[in-house]
Amino acid sequence: MRLAVAALSVFVLLPVSTAAAPVQPQVEVKVIHYRAHDGRIRAAYLLLPRHYDGRPIPLVISPHGRGLTARQNARVFGDLPGMGGFAVIDPAGEGRRLGSFSWGAPGQIADLARMPAIARRNGVDVDPRRIFAIGGSMGGQEVLLLAARHPHLLAGVAAFDPATDMARRYWDFAGLAGGRRLQRLAREEIGGTPLTAPLAYARRSPDTFARQLALSGVPLELYWSTRDAVIRDQVDETGVLVVEILGWNPHARVDSFRGTWGHTREMWPRGRLPDALARFGLLPWTDVPRRYVPTRAVDLTSAASRSATRSAGASIPTESRTRLRGAANGASRVDACVIRAGCSMRLSTPPSDSASVKTLVREQSATASSSDAARKETMPPKSRIWRRADAWPGWEGRPG
């Protein structure tokens, strides 16, 4: 009888002790360093399957979002690299003047293109045919710019809630918490406002390179939300970018996924990130919690039409955006501006010059107010900015 009771006790306790055993992570994390375009030494997080044995392996380049760190962005992937057998490199980033706020700086994009070589120098045998780029928010902006400028490097790009129009982002920062600080940082990093430095903003905007993205041959996955509280006009940003890409190339390999999630909330293992990885063959579909269906093209066309018919009043910065809190009527912020009627938030493009209506645009004038003095700025047509932006030194992604 005592023997039976003892055996039963062992049988009952065994599962408890097994469940209490710590779960081994499937990913090994290494902190490495690289020299950025300006000579500064920056850190990067390298994620590898725990028992990586040196064989050729796919690589995902993943720049972080605005204000985040490389470490925070690395956590987004969880155990997915171990489950799929791929590596992830997550650089700290380096802009023209700032680190965590690189906003698609040309030097930062050049550094991202060097990540496969940097991974190889740190013991990873990168499969050159399976290099991908995945990012959210500012990171999504930068992976799209990477695809436009270095299309032959990549086998696929996934962007979650990306910023596609940097000029529009500058003005919209005013409506966010800490917006004045963000606008000050943008002026410091980019070199002025969209009125004083339109070319610099265009070079950091994926929508400037819609043609290059369309003809690149790189498969694109664009995830965007109509209830994004950070990039609140995604219909007019990512939605229109998709239409522009398909306008240049109806057979472009682009999948658009529209939803109602919070900003970059779907870029994590329990969101749509596994779906994005599986579409690139980086994760078995059996490990994907849910499979999603791309947005229909007819819905995208409707979104572009709504964007094209927005009123001029909705495109002009409001008085609340251009007045200092607590200041007298008429007092201006450093970043304040007055835009003439008919000029859209894209600053150099009237509302009629949209993804669905291509027209020639006359040069327009606008007045930029500052705390020092008011001066008159002449804004060239968007098409002229585009031509100059994609002709800058170092450009190598000019297909077609």
C-alpha positions in Angstrom: 0.0 0.0 0.0 2.8 2.4 0.9 4.6 1.6 -2.3 1.5 2.4 -4.3 1.1 5.7 -2.5 4.8 6.6 -3.2 4.4 5.8 -6.9 1.3 7.9 -7.1 3.1 10.8 -5.4 5.9 10.6 -8.0 3.4 10.5 -10.8 1.6 13.6 -9.5 4.7 15.7 -8.8 6.6 14.9 -12.0 4.7 17.2 -14.3 4.9 20.0 -11.7 8.7 19.8 -11.6 8.9 19.6 -15.5 6.7 22.7 -15.9 8.9 24.6 -13.5 12.0 24.0 -15.6 13.2 27.3 -17.3 12.5 27.6 -21.0 15.6 28.0 -23.1 15.5 31.0 -25.5 15.8 30.1 -29.1 17.8 33.2 -30.0 21.3 34.2 -29.1 21.9 38.0 -28.9 25.3 39.6 -29.6 26.2 43.2 -29.3 28.6 44.2 -32.1 30.0 47.6 -33.3 30.5 49.3 -36.6 31.8 52.5 -37.9 29.1 54.7 -39.3 29.2 57.0 -42.3 30.5 59.9 -40.2 33.2 57.9 -38.5 31.4 57.4 -35.2 31.4 53.9 -33.6 27.9 52.7 -33.2 26.4 49.5 -31.7 24.3 46.9 -33.4 22.3 44.0 -32.0 22.9 40.7 -33.9 20.2 38.0 -33.3 21.1 34.4 -34.3 19.4 31.1 -33.9 20.7 29.7 -30.6 22.6 26.8 -32.2 23.8 28.5 -35.3 26.5 26.3 -36.9 28.0 28.7 -39.4 26.0 27.6 -42.5 24.6 30.2 -44.9 21.6 31.9 -43.3 19.1 34.6 -44.4 19.6 38.1 -42.9 17.0 40.7 -41.9 18.1 44.3 -41.6 15.9 46.1 -39.1 16.4 49.8 -38.3 14.5 51.1 -35.3 11.7 53.6 -35.1 11.9 57.2 -34.1 13.2 57.8 -30.6 13.6 54.0 -29.9 16.9 52.2 -29.3 18.3 49.2 -31.3 17.8 47.1 -28.2 14.1 47.9 -28.0 13.7 47.1 -31.6 15.6 43.8 -31.3 13.0 42.7 -28.7 10.3 43.0 -31.3 11.4 39.7 -33.0 11.3 37.6 -29.8 12.1 33.9 -30.7 11.1 34.3 -34.3 14.8 34.2 -35.6 15.2 30.8 -33.8 12.0 29.4 -35.1 12.7 30.5 -38.7 16.4 30.0 -38.8 17.4 33.5 -39.9 19.6 36.3 -38.5 18.6 39.9 -37.6 20.9 42.8 -37.5 19.5 45.9 -35.7 21.9 48.9 -35.9 21.7 51.9 -33.5 21.7 54.2 -36.6 23.4 57.5 -37.3 21.8 60.5 -39.0 23.4 63.6 -40.4 23.5 65.2 -36.9 21.5 62.9 -34.7 21.5 59.2 -33.8 18.1 58.0 -32.7 16.4 60.5 -35.1 18.1 59.7 -38.4 14.9 60.0 -40.4 16.2 58.4 -43.6 19.5 60.3 -43.8 21.5 59.4 -46.9 24.4 58.3 -44.7 22.2 56.1 -42.6 20.8 54.4 -45.7 24.3 53.8 -46.9 25.2 52.3 -43.5 22.1 49.9 -43.7 23.4 48.7 -47.1 26.6 47.7 -45.4 24.9 45.6 -42.7 25.4 42.3 -44.6 29.1 42.9 -44.8 29.2 43.9 -41.1 27.4 40.7 -40.2 29.8 38.6 -42.2 32.8 40.2 -40.4 31.1 39.1 -37.1 31.0 35.4 -38.1 27.6 35.2 -39.9 27.6 33.5 -43.3 24.9 35.6 -44.9 23.1 34.1 -47.9 23.4 37.0 -50.5 20.2 35.9 -52.2 18.1 36.1 -49.0 18.7 39.6 -47.5 15.5 41.3 -46.3 14.7 44.6 -44.6 11.9 45.1 -42.0 11.1 48.2 -40.0 8.3 50.2 -38.4 7.6 53.9 -38.4 10.9 55.7 -39.1 12.4 52.2 -39.6 9.8 51.5 -42.2 10.7 54.8 -43.9 14.3 53.7 -44.0 13.8 50.2 -45.3 11.7 51.7 -48.2 14.5 54.1 -49.0 17.0 51.2 -48.8 14.9 49.3 -51.4 14.8 52.4 -53.7 18.5 53.1 -53.5 19.9 49.6 -53.3 17.4 47.3 -55.0 19.9 44.7 -56.0 20.8 44.1 -52.3 17.3 43.0 -51.1 15.0 40.0 -51.6 12.1 41.7 -49.9 11.0 44.6 -47.7 8.2 44.9 -45.1 7.3 48.3 -43.7 4.9 48.8 -40.8 3.2 52.2 -40.6 6.0 53.9 -42.4 6.6 57.6 -42.8 6.5 58.2 -46.5 6.4 62.0 -46.8 9.0 63.7 -44.5 7.7 67.3 -45.2 4.2 66.2 -44.2 5.6 64.6 -41.1 7.3 67.9 -40.1 4.1 69.8 -40.1 2.1 67.0 -38.4 4.6 66.8 -35.6 2.9 69.9 -34.2 -0.2 67.9 -33.3 1.8 65.3 -31.3 2.9 65.4 -27.7 6.3 67.0 -27.7 5.7 68.3 -31.2 7.8 71.4 -30.9 10.8 69.4 -29.8 10.3 67.0 -32.7 10.2 69.9 -35.2 13.3 71.3 -33.7 15.1 68.0 -33.9 13.9 67.6 -37.6 15.3 71.1 -38.4 18.6 70.1 -36.8 18.9 66.7 -38.5 17.6 67.6 -41.9 18.9 71.2 -42.2 15.8 73.4 -42.0 12.1 73.3 -42.6 10.4 71.9 -45.7 10.1 75.5 -46.9 13.8 76.3 -46.5 15.2 72.8 -47.5 12.6 71.1 -49.7 15.2 69.0 -51.5 16.6 67.6 -48.2 13.1 66.5 -47.2 12.4 65.0 -50.6 15.5 62.9 -50.4 14.3 61.4 -47.1 10.7 60.7 -48.4 9.9 57.2 -49.9 7.1 58.8 -52.0 9.8 60.7 -53.9 11.1 57.3 -55.1 7.8 55.7 -56.1 9.1 55.0 -59.6 12.3 53.4 -58.3 10.3 51.2 -55.9 7.9 50.2 -58.7 10.7 49.2 -61.1 13.0 47.7 -58.5 11.7 44.2 -58.6 11.9 44.0 -54.8 8.8 42.4 -53.2 7.2 45.0 -50.9 4.8 44.5 -47.9 3.2 47.6 -46.6 1.2 47.5 -43.4 -0.7 50.6 -42.5 -3.6 51.7 -40.3 -6.4 54.2 -40.7 -6.5 54.7 -37.0 -2.8 55.5 -36.6 -2.5 58.1 -33.8 1.1 59.0 -34.8 0.9 59.1 -38.6 -2.7 60.1 -38.7 -3.0 60.5 -42.5 -1.8 57.1 -43.6 -4.5 57.1 -46.3 -2.6 60.0 -47.9 0.8 58.6 -47.1 1.2 54.8 -47.4 -2.1 54.3 -49.2 -1.2 56.8 -51.9 2.3 55.5 -52.1 0.9 52.0 -53.0 -1.3 53.6 -55.7 1.7 55.6 -57.1 3.8 52.4 -57.2 1.1 50.5 -59.1 0.6 53.5 -61.3 4.3 53.3 -62.4 4.1 49.5 -62.7 0.8 47.6 -62.5 2.7 44.4 -62.1 4.9 45.6 -59.2 5.3 43.0 -56.4 3.6 45.0 -53.7 1.1 43.8 -51.1 -0.8 46.4 -49.0 -2.4 45.5 -45.7 -4.8 48.1 -44.2 -6.2 47.8 -40.7 -7.2 49.8 -37.6 -4.4 49.0 -35.2 -2.3 51.5 -33.2 1.0 52.8 -34.5 3.3 49.8 -35.2 1.3 47.6 -32.8 1.2 44.8 -35.3 5.0 44.5 -35.6 5.6 41.9 -33.0 5.4 38.0 -32.7 1.6 38.0 -31.8 0.7 40.5 -34.5 1.4 40.5 -38.2 5.1 40.2 -38.1 5.0 36.4 -38.4 2.8 36.8 -41.5 5.3 39.2 -43.0 8.2 36.8 -42.4 6.3 33.8 -43.7 5.5 35.6 -47.0 9.3 35.9 -47.5 9.8 32.3 -46.7 11.5 33.1 -43.4 9.0 31.3 -41.2 6.9 28.2 -41.7 3.2 29.0 -42.1 2.5 26.5 -39.4 4.1 28.9 -36.9 2.0 31.9 -38.0 -0.9 32.6 -35.6 -3.1 34.1 -38.4 -2.8 34.7 -42.1 -4.0 38.0 -43.5 -5.4 39.0 -46.9 -3.9 42.0 -48.7 -6.1 45.0 -49.2 -8.0 45.0 -52.5 -6.7 47.3 -55.3 -10.2 48.9 -55.6 -10.0 50.1 -52.0 -6.6 51.6 -52.6 -7.9 53.5 -55.6 -10.7 54.9 -53.5 -8.3 56.0 -50.9 -6.2 57.8 -53.5 -9.3 59.5 -54.9 -10.2 60.8 -51.4 -6.7 62.1 -51.0 -6.8 63.9 -54.4 -10.0 65.7 -53.5 -9.1 66.9 -50.1 -9.8 70.6 -49.6 -7.0 73.1 -49.5 -8.1 74.2 -46.1 -7.4 70.8 -44.7 -3.8 71.0 -46.0 -2.9 74.3 -44.4 -1.3 74.3 -40.9 -3.9 75.6 -38.5 -3.6 78.6 -36.3 -3.1 76.3 -33.3 -0.1 74.9 -35.0 1.5 78.2 -35.7 1.0 80.1 -32.4 3.0 79.8 -29.3 1.1 78.6 -26.2 0.3 81.6 -24.0 1.6 84.1 -26.5 -0.3 87.1 -27.9 -2.3 86.7 -31.1 -0.1 86.5 -34.1 3.0 85.4 -32.2 4.8 82.7 -34.2 6.7 79.6 -33.4 10.1 79.1 -34.8 8.7 76.5 -37.2 5.6 78.4 -38.1 4.6 79.0 -41.7 1.9 80.5 -43.9 1.0 78.5 -47.0 -0.9 80.0 -49.8 -4.3 78.7 -50.7 -4.1 75.7 -53.0 -0.9 74.3 -51.6 -1.1 70.9 -50.0 0.8 69.7 -46.9 3.3 68.2 -49.3 4.2 71.9 -49.7 5.4 71.8 -53.3 2.4 70.1 -54.8 -1.2 71.4 -55.2 -3.9 69.0 -54.2 -4.7 68.3 -57.9 -1.3 66.8 -58.5 -1.9 63.5 -56.8 -1.4 59.9 -57.4 -4.5 59.8 -59.6 -4.1 63.2 -61.3 -0.7 64.1 -62.8 -0.4 67.7 -63.8 2.3 70.3 -64.4 2.7 72.7 -61.5 3.6 76.3 -61.5 6.2 77.5 -59.0 4.5 78.7 -55.9 5.6 81.1 -53.2 5.1 80.8 -49.5 6.2 82.9 -46.5 8.0 81.2 -43.6 7.9 83.1 -40.3 10.5 82.6 -37.6 11.4 84.2 -34.3 14.3 86.1 -36.0 12.7 87.4 -39.2 10.1 86.6 -41.9 11.4 85.7 -45.3 10.0 84.7 -48.6 10.6 81.1 -49.9 10.1 79.9 -53.4 9.0 76.3 -53.6 9.8 74.4 -56.9 7.2 72.0 -58.3 7.2 68.5 -56.7 8.3 66.9 -60.0 11.4 69.1 -60.1 12.3 68.2 -56.5 11.9 64.5 -57.4 14.3 64.8 -60.3 16.9 66.5 -58.2 16.4 64.2 -55.3 17.0 61.0 -57.2 20.1 62.5 -59.0 22.2 63.0 -55.8 25.7 61.6 -55.6 25.9 58.0 -54.5 22.6 57.0 -56.1 22.8 53.5 -57.4 19.1 52.5 -57.5 17.9 53.9 -60.8 16.2 51.0 -62.6 14.3 51.4 -65.8 
